[in-house]
C-alpha cells in the first residue's frame, strides 16, 4: 500500500489514523501543517468549486492544500507565529505580529488536535 502523503511528506512527518482516516502533520517552511486523506468517493470530492471554498469545512485558516484525495491546512495566518524549528522562521527576534500583539505559535499537539478535528468532519460527512 502506498503512502497517500508521499508527494508532500518531509523528514518531520508524523503519521497517525483517527477514526479510520489517514492523517499527517509536518513542519513546513514556517509553521506546522496538518493533512488528511479523503476516502474514495467522499462527497467533498464532488464539490463543484475548489475545496478551499467549501462552506462546510471548518479548520484553522481554511483548507490551503488539496491534491487528489489529500487536503490540508497550515498555521501561517494572521495572528499565527512561525514555529522556531521551521527552516524559514523569522529569526529577527521580533515576536510581535502586524497587529502589535504576540502571535500564537502552534505546537505539534495543537496541530494534531486540529487535524483530528478535520478528520472528524471527514468521517461525519457521508454521501447519504
Buried (B, 14 or more C-beta within 10 A) or exposed (E): EEEBBEEBBEEBBBBEEBEEBBBBBBBBBBBBBBBBBBBEEBEBBEBEEEBEEBEEBEBBBBBBBBEEBBBBBBBBBEEBBBBEEBEEBEEEEEEEBEEEEEBEBBEBEBBBBBBBBBBBBBBEBEEE
